[in-house]
Amino acid sequence: MLPCMTREHCGGDSFRPAAGKRAAVTPGSGRPAGTALMAGSGLANQVGAATAALAFPVIGPAGVVAVRQWVAGAVLLVVGRPRVRAFTWRQWWPVLCLAAAFATMNLSLYTAIDRIGLGLAVTLEFCGPLAVALAASRRLTDGLCALVAGAAVVALTRPQPSTDYAGIGLGLLAAACWAAYILLNRTVGARLPGTEGSAAAAGISAVLYVPVGIAVLAHRPPTVSAVAYAAAAGVLSSAVPMLADLLSLRRVSARFFGIFMSVNPVLAALVGWVMLGQALHWLEWLAIGAIVTANGVSVLTSAARPARAEKNPVAEAVTHAGTGPLTQRSR
């Protein structure tokens, strides 16, 4: 939730030691450790989102996102240490767009979680990177995956008297922001070394939320526990996934990472059920499974044609989409 910096979320180049260089992957025995790190990253991300939801009754989604952005911005600025005075306009404009995408993604996702629940909101958001991956391909397999995912989204949003269309729309907005986040991170990673671009974007996003946070917290006075929940969400959904993803990508391939990140909607549904009591209908579980499967099949079968993917900048961006700290990423 992210989109992550979410899963929520997501462009890999900005988390390499230097632009244009790929981190070495430890062969063989590194995969079990890498898998454990990825599982921990996904679980921390979704537990962070569920923890944030505990503060919604007191300060609302906007208040929670403001606190979370402040925490994430502070952590990432310390880690990335961007040299903003040296940025050129060619480097600044994608960073500014990335900050806007990040800020909008988290607010729309958290508001969607408040309205339709963690599992459904994260699943809808996950359609963002899936759509980018499928749009970059002309393969029949990916076309079938797109049809399956589309049918699953229709099943999740089926009209009923109790359907929350605003919540669904916000979940899809978060998906669009995550898609933009992936593509923008590709550009930022190519123009700035290390984590400088992502750190600068997180810092700008935190500044953008200063007036929002002041207005919300003045209108809805926070409690100590609510602020603690929101701050914990910033650490669990941003700092922990960023570090875990960085370490795991030294042990597994980006393709394996992309397949494994498909479990995030399932983790979100399970965490929402256990921590928040948000039980899902069997049809909703089936739809989540279909979307997860569509992503896994698309990423797995793309291994047969790596040359074409590397010639396509969108496809390459998606191949490394999971290497950022917002895996749903927020998220």
C-alpha positions as CSV (number, residue, x, y, z in Angstrom):
1,M,0.0,0.0,0.0
2,L,1.8,0.4,-1.5
3,P,1.8,0.9,-3.3
4,C,4.1,1.4,0.1
5,M,6.3,4.3,0.2
6,T,3.9,1.4,-0.5
7,R,3.9,-1.7,-2.1
8,E,1.5,0.2,-0.8
9,H,3.9,-1.0,-3.9
10,C,7.5,0.0,-6.7
11,G,10.0,1.0,-9.3
12,G,13.2,-0.9,-9.0
13,D,15.8,1.3,-10.4
14,S,15.7,3.9,-7.6
15,F,16.7,1.2,-5.1
16,R,19.8,0.1,-6.9
17,P,23.3,1.1,-5.7
18,A,23.6,3.4,-8.8
19,A,21.4,4.2,-11.7
20,G,21.6,1.6,-14.4
21,K,23.3,-1.0,-12.3
22,R,21.5,-4.1,-10.9
23,A,22.2,-5.5,-7.5
24,A,23.8,-8.9,-7.5
25,V,21.6,-11.8,-6.6
26,T,23.0,-14.4,-4.3
27,P,22.5,-17.8,-6.0
28,G,21.1,-21.0,-4.6
29,S,20.9,-21.0,-0.8
30,G,19.8,-17.3,-0.7
31,R,16.3,-18.1,-1.9
32,P,14.8,-19.4,1.4
33,A,16.1,-16.3,3.2
34,G,14.9,-14.1,0.4
35,T,11.4,-15.7,0.5
36,A,11.3,-15.3,4.3
37,L,12.2,-11.6,3.9
38,M,9.5,-11.1,1.2
39,A,6.9,-12.8,3.4
40,G,7.9,-10.6,6.3
41,S,7.7,-7.5,4.1
42,G,4.2,-8.3,2.9
43,L,3.0,-9.2,6.4
44,A,4.4,-6.0,7.9
45,N,2.8,-4.0,5.1
46,Q,-0.7,-5.4,5.7
47,V,-0.4,-5.4,9.5
48,G,0.7,-1.7,9.2
49,A,-2.5,-1.0,7.2
50,A,-4.7,-2.8,9.6
51,T,-3.0,-0.9,12.5
52,A,-3.7,2.3,10.8
53,A,-7.3,1.4,10.5
54,L,-7.6,1.2,14.3
55,A,-7.0,5.0,14.3
56,F,-9.7,5.8,11.8
57,P,-12.5,6.3,14.3
58,V,-10.4,9.0,16.1
59,I,-8.5,11.0,13.4
60,G,-9.9,9.5,10.2
61,P,-8.0,8.2,7.1
62,A,-6.7,11.7,6.2
63,G,-5.2,12.2,9.7
64,V,-3.7,8.7,9.7
65,V,-2.1,9.3,6.2
66,A,-0.7,12.6,7.3
67,V,1.1,11.1,10.3
68,R,2.2,8.1,8.3
69,Q,3.6,10.4,5.5
70,W,5.5,12.4,8.1
71,V,7.0,9.3,9.6
72,A,7.8,7.7,6.2
73,G,9.3,11.0,4.9
74,A,11.5,11.4,7.9
75,V,12.8,7.8,7.7
76,L,13.4,7.8,3.9
77,L,15.1,11.2,4.0
78,V,17.6,9.9,6.6
79,V,18.2,6.7,4.6
80,G,18.3,8.3,1.1
81,R,20.0,11.7,2.0
82,P,19.0,13.3,-1.3
83,R,21.2,16.2,-2.5
84,V,18.2,18.3,-3.6
85,R,20.3,21.4,-4.4
86,A,22.0,19.5,-7.1
87,F,18.8,18.3,-8.8
88,T,18.2,19.6,-12.3
89,W,14.7,20.3,-13.6
90,R,14.9,17.1,-15.7
91,Q,15.4,15.3,-12.4
92,W,12.9,17.4,-10.4
93,W,9.8,17.0,-12.5
94,P,9.5,13.2,-12.2
95,V,10.3,13.5,-8.4
96,L,7.4,16.0,-8.0
97,C,5.0,13.8,-10.0
98,L,6.1,10.8,-7.9
99,A,5.4,12.7,-4.7
100,A,1.9,13.6,-6.0
101,A,1.2,9.9,-7.0
102,F,2.5,8.7,-3.6
103,A,0.4,11.2,-1.6
104,T,-2.8,10.5,-3.6
105,M,-2.3,6.7,-3.6
106,N,-2.1,6.5,0.2
107,L,-5.0,8.8,0.9
108,S,-7.3,7.0,-1.6
109,L,-6.2,3.6,-0.4
110,Y,-6.7,4.3,3.3
111,T,-10.1,6.0,2.6
112,A,-11.1,2.9,0.6
113,I,-10.0,0.6,3.5
114,D,-12.2,2.6,5.8
115,R,-15.2,2.2,3.5
116,I,-14.9,-1.3,2.0
117,G,-12.3,-3.1,4.1
118,L,-8.6,-4.0,3.9
119,G,-8.8,-7.1,1.7
120,L,-11.0,-5.6,-1.0
121,A,-9.2,-2.2,-1.1
122,V,-5.8,-3.8,-1.4
123,T,-7.0,-6.2,-4.1
124,L,-8.5,-3.3,-6.2
125,E,-5.2,-1.4,-5.7
126,F,-3.2,-4.4,-6.9
127,C,-5.0,-4.1,-10.3
128,G,-2.7,-1.1,-11.0
129,P,0.6,-2.9,-11.4
130,L,-1.2,-5.8,-13.0
131,A,-2.7,-3.5,-15.6
132,V,0.7,-1.9,-16.4
133,A,2.2,-5.4,-16.9
134,L,-0.6,-6.6,-19.1
135,A,-0.7,-3.4,-21.2
136,A,3.0,-3.9,-22.0
137,S,2.3,-7.2,-23.6
138,R,0.7,-8.5,-26.8
139,R,0.8,-12.2,-25.8
140,L,-2.4,-14.3,-25.9
141,T,-1.7,-15.5,-22.4
142,D,-1.6,-12.0,-21.0
143,G,-4.8,-11.2,-22.9
144,L,-6.5,-14.1,-21.1
145,C,-5.0,-13.0,-17.8
146,A,-6.5,-9.6,-18.4
147,L,-9.9,-11.1,-19.0
148,V,-9.7,-13.1,-15.9
149,A,-8.6,-10.1,-13.8
150,G,-11.3,-8.0,-15.3
151,A,-14.0,-10.5,-14.6
152,A,-12.7,-10.8,-11.0
153,V,-12.9,-7.0,-10.6
154,V,-16.5,-7.1,-11.9
155,A,-17.3,-9.8,-9.3
156,L,-15.8,-7.7,-6.5
157,T,-17.8,-4.6,-7.6
158,R,-21.0,-6.3,-8.5
159,P,-24.0,-4.0,-7.9
160,Q,-25.9,-4.6,-4.7
161,P,-28.1,-2.3,-2.5
162,S,-25.2,-2.2,-0.1
163,T,-22.4,-1.6,-2.6
164,D,-20.2,1.3,-1.6
165,Y,-19.4,2.7,-5.1
166,A,-17.3,5.6,-3.6
167,G,-15.1,3.0,-1.8
168,I,-14.7,1.0,-4.9
169,G,-13.8,4.1,-6.9
170,L,-11.2,5.1,-4.4
171,G,-9.7,1.6,-4.5
172,L,-9.4,1.9,-8.3
173,L,-8.0,5.4,-8.0
174,A,-5.3,3.9,-5.7
175,A,-4.7,1.3,-8.5
176,A,-4.2,4.1,-11.1
177,C,-1.8,5.9,-8.7
178,W,0.2,2.7,-8.1
179,A,0.5,2.2,-11.9
180,A,1.7,5.8,-12.3
181,Y,4.1,5.2,-9.3
182,I,5.7,2.3,-11.1
183,L,6.3,4.1,-14.3
184,L,7.5,7.3,-12.5
185,N,9.9,5.3,-10.3
186,R,11.4,3.9,-13.5
187,T,12.2,7.4,-14.7
188,V,13.4,8.6,-11.3
189,G,15.6,5.6,-10.9
190,A,17.2,6.3,-14.3
191,R,17.9,9.9,-13.5
192,L,19.0,9.8,-9.9
193,P,21.3,7.4,-8.1
194,G,20.4,5.1,-5.2
195,T,17.4,6.1,-3.2
196,E,17.7,9.8,-3.6
197,G,14.7,10.3,-5.9
198,S,12.3,8.2,-3.8
199,A,13.5,9.8,-0.6
200,A,13.0,13.3,-2.0
201,A,9.5,12.3,-3.2
202,A,8.7,11.0,0.2
203,G,9.9,14.2,1.8
204,I,7.8,16.4,-0.5
205,S,4.8,14.2,0.1
206,A,5.3,14.7,3.9
207,V,5.4,18.5,3.4
208,L,2.2,18.4,1.3
209,Y,0.5,16.7,4.2
210,V,1.5,19.3,6.8
211,P,-1.5,21.7,6.2
212,V,-3.8,18.7,5.8
213,G,-2.6,17.1,9.0
214,I,-2.9,20.3,11.0
215,A,-6.5,20.9,9.7
216,V,-7.6,17.4,10.4
217,L,-6.0,17.1,13.8
218,A,-7.4,20.4,14.9
219,H,-10.9,19.4,13.9
220,R,-10.5,15.8,15.3
221,P,-8.2,16.0,18.4
222,P,-6.0,12.9,18.4
223,T,-5.4,10.5,21.3
224,V,-2.0,9.1,22.2
225,S,-3.1,5.6,21.0
226,A,-4.4,7.0,17.6
227,V,-1.1,8.8,16.9
228,A,0.8,5.6,18.0
229,Y,-1.2,3.5,15.6
230,A,-0.6,5.9,12.7
231,A,3.1,6.2,13.4
232,A,3.4,2.4,13.7
233,A,1.7,2.2,10.2
234,G,4.4,4.5,8.9
235,V,7.1,2.2,10.1
236,L,5.5,-1.1,9.3
237,S,4.2,-0.1,5.9
238,S,7.2,1.9,4.8
239,A,10.5,1.5,6.6
240,V,10.2,-2.3,7.3
241,P,9.2,-3.3,3.7
242,M,11.8,-1.0,2.2
243,L,14.6,-2.7,4.1
244,A,13.2,-6.2,3.7
245,D,12.7,-5.7,0.0
246,L,16.2,-4.4,-0.5
247,L,17.7,-7.4,1.3
248,S,15.5,-9.9,-0.4
249,L,16.4,-8.7,-3.9
250,R,20.0,-9.6,-3.1
251,R,18.9,-13.2,-2.7
252,V,16.1,-13.7,-5.3
253,S,15.5,-12.5,-8.9
254,A,13.2,-9.6,-9.6
255,R,10.9,-12.0,-11.5
256,F,10.5,-14.3,-8.5
257,F,9.9,-11.2,-6.4
258,G,7.2,-10.0,-8.8
259,I,5.5,-13.4,-8.6
260,F,5.7,-13.6,-4.8
261,M,4.3,-10.1,-4.3
262,S,1.0,-11.4,-5.8
263,V,0.2,-12.8,-2.3
264,N,-0.3,-9.3,-0.9
265,P,-4.1,-9.2,-1.6
266,V,-4.4,-12.6,0.1
267,L,-2.4,-11.4,3.1
268,A,-4.5,-8.2,3.3
269,A,-7.7,-10.3,3.3
270,L,-6.3,-12.6,6.1
271,V,-5.0,-9.7,8.2
272,G,-8.3,-7.8,7.8
273,W,-10.2,-10.8,8.9
274,V,-7.9,-11.5,12.0
275,M,-7.2,-8.0,13.2
276,L,-10.3,-6.1,12.1
277,G,-13.0,-8.8,11.9
278,Q,-13.6,-8.1,8.2
279,A,-14.8,-11.4,6.9
280,L,-15.3,-11.9,3.1
281,H,-17.9,-13.7,1.1
282,W,-16.7,-16.8,-0.7
283,L,-17.2,-15.1,-4.1
284,E,-14.9,-12.3,-2.9
285,W,-12.2,-14.8,-2.0
286,L,-12.6,-16.4,-5.4
287,A,-12.2,-13.0,-7.1
288,I,-9.1,-12.2,-5.1
289,G,-7.6,-15.6,-6.0
290,A,-8.3,-15.0,-9.7
291,I,-6.5,-11.7,-9.6
292,V,-3.6,-13.1,-7.8
293,T,-3.4,-16.1,-10.2
294,A,-3.6,-13.8,-13.2
295,N,-0.6,-11.8,-12.0
296,G,1.4,-14.9,-11.2
297,V,0.7,-16.5,-14.6
298,S,1.5,-13.3,-16.4
299,V,4.9,-12.8,-14.6
300,L,5.8,-16.5,-14.8
301,T,5.1,-17.0,-18.5
302,S,6.9,-13.8,-19.4
303,A,10.1,-15.6,-18.6
304,A,9.9,-17.3,-22.0
305,R,10.4,-14.0,-23.9
306,P,12.9,-11.9,-21.8
307,A,14.5,-10.2,-24.8
308,R,11.3,-8.5,-25.9
309,A,10.5,-7.4,-22.3
310,E,13.9,-5.7,-22.0
311,K,13.3,-3.8,-25.2
312,N,10.0,-2.5,-23.8
313,P,10.6,0.2,-21.1
314,V,7.1,-0.4,-19.6
315,A,7.6,-4.1,-19.4
316,E,11.1,-3.6,-17.8
317,A,9.6,-1.2,-15.3
318,V,7.0,-3.8,-14.3
319,T,9.6,-6.6,-14.1
320,H,11.2,-4.5,-11.3
321,A,8.0,-3.1,-10.0
322,G,8.3,-4.9,-6.6
323,T,11.6,-3.5,-5.7
324,G,10.4,-0.4,-4.0
325,P,9.2,0.1,-0.4
326,L,5.5,0.4,-1.2
327,T,4.7,-3.0,-2.1
328,Q,0.6,-2.2,-1.7
329,R,3.2,-1.1,-1.6
330,S,1.4,2.1,-0.1
331,R,1.3,0.0,-0.4
